[in-house]
Amino acid sequence: MEYQHNMEFEIRNGFLPNMYNSDRLKVLEVSNSSVIIKMNNTENRSVFPVDNFDYWIKRGLLVNVHEKRRTS
């Protein structure tokens, strides 16, 4: 998946980095090696390696909000 600024993901149960009990996160910045995100219940930012972020999406624990709407 190609990540873009302002993409939003719904957070499902089982997403272990969800320390703030958020239900969504937004992509703030993307580089070749990392994705910087902000969860909706905090002002803090988090950084994930792209491979790690891909892992959470493939497991179905992060769901792109726009893709979810298209399939619903």
DODREN-961109 format. One record per atom (N, C-alpha, C, O, CB): residue number from 0; residue in three letters; x, y, z. Coordinates in steps of 0.2 Angstrom, whole numbers. Glycine has a CB too. Example, Ala and Ser with C-alpha at 12.3 -4.5 7.8 and 13.67 -1.06 7.14 Angstrom:
% residues 2
> palo  lumpa  xx  yy  zz
> 0  ALA  66  -28  39
> 0  ALA  62  -22  39
> 0  ALA  66  -16  39
> 0  ALA  71  -17  42
> 0  ALA  57  -22  45
> 1  SER  64  -11  35
> 1  SER  68  -5  36
> 1  SER  64  0  39
> 1  SER  67  6  40
> 1  SER  70  -3  29
% end
This chain:
% residues 72
> palo  lumpa  xx  yy  zz
> 0  MET  4  -6  0
> 0  MET  0  0  0
> 0  MET  4  6  0
> 0  MET  10  6  3
> 0  MET  -5  0  6
> 1  GLU  2  11  -4
> 1  GLU  6  17  -4
> 1  GLU  3  22  1
> 1  GLU  -3  24  0
> 1  GLU  6  20  -11
> 2  TYR  6  24  6
> 2  TYR  4  29  11
> 2  TYR  4  36  9
> 2  TYR  9  38  6
> 2  TYR  7  27  18
> 3  GLN  -1  40  11
> 3  GLN  -1  47  10
> 3  GLN  -3  51  16
> 3  GLN  -6  48  21
> 3  GLN  -6  48  4
> 4  HIS  -1  57  16
> 4  HIS  -2  62  21
> 4  HIS  -10  62  22
> 4  HIS  -14  62  17
> 4  HIS  1  69  20
> 5  ASN  -12  62  28
> 5  ASN  -19  63  30
> 5  ASN  -23  56  29
> 5  ASN  -29  57  30
> 5  ASN  -22  68  27
> 6  MET  -20  51  27
> 6  MET  -24  45  27
> 6  MET  -26  43  34
> 6  MET  -23  44  39
> 6  MET  -20  39  24
> 7  GLU  -32  40  35
> 7  GLU  -35  38  41
> 7  GLU  -36  31  42
> 7  GLU  -39  28  37
> 7  GLU  -41  42  43
> 8  PHE  -35  28  47
> 8  PHE  -36  21  49
> 8  PHE  -40  20  55
> 8  PHE  -39  23  60
> 8  PHE  -29  17  49
> 9  GLU  -45  15  55
> 9  GLU  -48  13  60
> 9  GLU  -44  8  64
> 9  GLU  -41  4  61
> 9  GLU  -55  10  59
> 10  ILE  -43  9  71
> 10  ILE  -39  4  75
> 10  ILE  -44  -1  78
> 10  ILE  -49  0  81
> 10  ILE  -36  8  80
> 11  ARG  -42  -7  76
> 11  ARG  -46  -13  79
> 11  ARG  -43  -16  85
> 11  ARG  -37  -15  86
> 11  ARG  -46  -19  73
> 12  ASN  -46  -20  89
> 12  ASN  -44  -23  95
> 12  ASN  -38  -28  93
> 12  ASN  -38  -31  88
> 12  ASN  -49  -27  99
> 13  GLY  -33  -27  97
> 13  GLY  -27  -32  95
> 13  GLY  -21  -28  93
> 13  GLY  -15  -30  92
> 13  GLY  -29  -37  90
> 14  PHE  -22  -21  91
> 14  PHE  -17  -17  89
> 14  PHE  -13  -15  95
> 14  PHE  -15  -10  99
> 14  PHE  -19  -10  85
> 15  LEU  -7  -18  96
> 15  LEU  -4  -18  103
> 15  LEU  -1  -11  104
> 15  LEU  -1  -9  110
> 15  LEU  2  -23  103
> 16  PRO  1  -7  99
> 16  PRO  4  0  101
> 16  PRO  -1  5  103
> 16  PRO  0  11  104
> 16  PRO  8  2  95
> 17  ASN  -8  3  104
> 17  ASN  -13  7  105
> 17  ASN  -13  9  113
> 17  ASN  -18  6  116
> 17  ASN  -20  4  103
> 18  MET  -8  12  115
> 18  MET  -8  14  122
> 18  MET  -13  19  125
> 18  MET  -15  19  131
> 18  MET  -1  17  124
> 19  TYR  -16  23  120
> 19  TYR  -21  28  122
> 19  TYR  -28  26  121
> 19  TYR  -33  30  121
> 19  TYR  -19  34  118
> 20  ASN  -29  20  119
> 20  ASN  -36  17  118
> 20  ASN  -40  22  113
> 20  ASN  -46  23  113
> 20  ASN  -40  17  124
> 21  SER  -36  23  107
> 21  SER  -39  27  102
> 21  SER  -43  23  97
> 21  SER  -42  17  97
> 21  SER  -33  31  98
> 22  ASP  -48  26  93
> 22  ASP  -51  21  89
> 22  ASP  -49  23  81
> 22  ASP  -51  20  77
> 22  ASP  -59  23  89
> 23  ARG  -45  28  80
> 23  ARG  -43  30  74
> 23  ARG  -36  33  74
> 23  ARG  -33  36  80
> 23  ARG  -47  35  70
> 24  LEU  -32  33  69
> 24  LEU  -26  36  68
> 24  LEU  -25  39  61
> 24  LEU  -28  37  57
> 24  LEU  -20  31  70
> 25  LYS  -21  45  61
> 25  LYS  -20  48  55
> 25  LYS  -12  48  53
> 25  LYS  -8  49  57
> 25  LYS  -23  55  55
> 26  VAL  -11  47  47
> 26  VAL  -4  48  44
> 26  VAL  -2  55  44
> 26  VAL  -5  59  40
> 26  VAL  -3  44  38
> 27  LEU  3  57  47
> 27  LEU  6  64  47
> 27  LEU  11  65  41
> 27  LEU  11  70  38
> 27  LEU  8  66  53
> 28  GLU  16  60  41
> 28  GLU  21  61  37
> 28  GLU  23  54  34
> 28  GLU  22  49  38
> 28  GLU  28  64  40
> 29  VAL  26  53  28
> 29  VAL  28  47  26
> 29  VAL  35  48  22
> 29  VAL  36  53  19
> 29  VAL  23  44  20
> 30  SER  40  43  24
> 30  SER  46  43  20
> 30  SER  47  36  17
> 30  SER  42  32  18
> 30  SER  52  45  25
> 31  ASN  52  35  14
> 31  ASN  54  28  11
> 31  ASN  54  23  17
> 31  ASN  53  17  16
> 31  ASN  60  28  7
> 32  SER  56  25  23
> 32  SER  57  20  28
> 32  SER  53  20  34
> 32  SER  52  16  38
> 32  SER  64  21  31
> 33  SER  49  26  35
> 33  SER  45  26  41
> 33  SER  38  30  39
> 33  SER  37  33  34
> 33  SER  48  30  46
> 34  VAL  33  29  44
> 34  VAL  27  32  44
> 34  VAL  26  35  51
> 34  VAL  26  32  56
> 34  VAL  21  27  42
> 35  ILE  24  42  51
> 35  ILE  23  45  57
> 35  ILE  16  46  57
> 35  ILE  12  49  53
> 35  ILE  27  52  57
> 36  ILE  13  44  63
> 36  ILE  6  44  64
> 36  ILE  4  48  70
> 36  ILE  8  49  75
> 36  ILE  3  37  64
> 37  LYS  -3  50  71
> 37  LYS  -5  53  77
> 37  LYS  -12  49  78
> 37  LYS  -16  49  74
> 37  LYS  -6  61  76
> 38  MET  -13  47  84
> 38  MET  -19  44  86
> 38  MET  -24  49  89
> 38  MET  -22  54  91
> 38  MET  -18  38  92
> 39  ASN  -30  48  88
> 39  ASN  -35  53  89
> 39  ASN  -36  55  97
> 39  ASN  -39  60  98
> 39  ASN  -42  51  87
> 40  ASN  -34  51  101
> 40  ASN  -35  52  109
> 40  ASN  -28  55  112
> 40  ASN  -28  55  118
> 40  ASN  -37  46  112
> 41  THR  -24  58  108
> 41  THR  -18  60  111
> 41  THR  -15  66  106
> 41  THR  -16  66  100
> 41  THR  -13  55  112
> 42  GLU  -10  70  109
> 42  GLU  -7  74  104
> 42  GLU  0  72  102
> 42  GLU  4  75  98
> 42  GLU  -6  81  108
> 43  ASN  2  66  105
> 43  ASN  9  63  104
> 43  ASN  9  60  97
> 43  ASN  4  58  94
> 43  ASN  10  58  109
> 44  ARG  15  60  94
> 44  ARG  16  56  88
> 44  ARG  19  50  89
> 44  ARG  23  49  94
> 44  ARG  20  61  83
> 45  SER  19  45  84
> 45  SER  22  39  84
> 45  SER  25  38  78
> 45  SER  23  40  72
> 45  SER  18  33  86
> 46  VAL  31  34  77
> 46  VAL  34  33  71
> 46  VAL  35  25  71
> 46  VAL  37  21  75
> 46  VAL  42  36  71
> 47  PHE  33  23  65
> 47  PHE  33  15  63
> 47  PHE  38  15  57
> 47  PHE  37  18  52
> 47  PHE  26  12  62
> 48  PRO  42  9  57
> 48  PRO  45  7  51
> 48  PRO  39  5  46
> 48  PRO  34  3  48
> 48  PRO  50  2  52
> 49  VAL  40  7  39
> 49  VAL  35  5  35
> 49  VAL  33  -2  35
> 49  VAL  27  -4  35
> 49  VAL  37  7  27
> 50  ASP  38  -7  35
> 50  ASP  37  -14  36
> 50  ASP  32  -16  42
> 50  ASP  28  -20  41
> 50  ASP  43  -18  36
> 51  ASN  33  -13  47
> 51  ASN  29  -14  53
> 51  ASN  22  -11  52
> 51  ASN  17  -15  54
> 51  ASN  33  -10  59
> 52  PHE  21  -5  49
> 52  PHE  15  -3  48
> 52  PHE  11  -7  43
> 52  PHE  5  -9  44
> 52  PHE  15  4  45
> 53  ASP  14  -10  38
> 53  ASP  11  -15  33
> 53  ASP  9  -21  37
> 53  ASP  4  -23  36
> 53  ASP  17  -17  28
> 54  TYR  13  -23  42
> 54  TYR  11  -29  46
> 54  TYR  4  -28  49
> 54  TYR  0  -33  49
> 54  TYR  17  -31  51
> 55  TRP  3  -22  52
> 55  TRP  -3  -21  56
> 55  TRP  -9  -21  51
> 55  TRP  -14  -23  53
> 55  TRP  -2  -15  60
> 56  ILE  -8  -18  45
> 56  ILE  -13  -18  40
> 56  ILE  -15  -25  38
> 56  ILE  -21  -27  37
> 56  ILE  -11  -13  34
> 57  LYS  -10  -29  36
> 57  LYS  -11  -35  34
> 57  LYS  -15  -40  39
> 57  LYS  -18  -44  37
> 57  LYS  -4  -39  32
> 58  ARG  -13  -39  45
> 58  ARG  -17  -43  50
> 58  ARG  -24  -40  51
> 58  ARG  -28  -43  55
> 58  ARG  -13  -42  57
> 59  GLY  -26  -35  48
> 59  GLY  -33  -32  49
> 59  GLY  -34  -28  55
> 59  GLY  -40  -27  57
> 59  GLY  -37  -38  49
> 60  LEU  -28  -26  58
> 60  LEU  -29  -22  64
> 60  LEU  -29  -14  63
> 60  LEU  -31  -10  67
> 60  LEU  -24  -24  69
> 61  LEU  -27  -12  57
> 61  LEU  -28  -5  55
> 61  LEU  -32  -6  48
> 61  LEU  -29  -9  44
> 61  LEU  -21  -2  54
> 62  VAL  -37  -2  48
> 62  VAL  -41  -3  42
> 62  VAL  -42  4  39
> 62  VAL  -44  9  42
> 62  VAL  -48  -6  43
> 63  ASN  -40  5  33
> 63  ASN  -41  12  29
> 63  ASN  -48  14  29
> 63  ASN  -52  10  27
> 63  ASN  -38  11  22
> 64  VAL  -50  20  32
> 64  VAL  -57  22  33
> 64  VAL  -60  23  26
> 64  VAL  -66  21  25
> 64  VAL  -57  29  37
> 65  HIS  -56  25  21
> 65  HIS  -59  26  14
> 65  HIS  -61  19  11
> 65  HIS  -66  19  8
> 65  HIS  -55  30  10
> 66  GLU  -56  14  12
> 66  GLU  -57  8  9
> 66  GLU  -63  4  12
> 66  GLU  -67  1  9
> 66  GLU  -51  3  9
> 67  LYS  -64  5  19
> 67  LYS  -69  2  22
> 67  LYS  -76  5  20
> 67  LYS  -81  1  19
> 67  LYS  -69  4  30
> 68  ARG  -77  11  18
> 68  ARG  -83  14  16
> 68  ARG  -85  11  9
> 68  ARG  -90  10  8
> 68  ARG  -82  22  16
> 69  ARG  -80  10  5
> 69  ARG  -81  8  -2
> 69  ARG  -84  1  -2
> 69  ARG  -88  -1  -6
> 69  ARG  -75  8  -6
> 70  THR  -81  -3  3
> 70  THR  -83  -10  3
> 70  THR  -90  -11  7
> 70  THR  -93  -17  7
> 70  THR  -78  -15  6
> 71  SER  -92  -6  11
> 71  SER  -98  -7  15
> 71  SER  -104  -7  11
> 71  SER  -110  -7  14
> 71  SER  -98  -2  21
% end
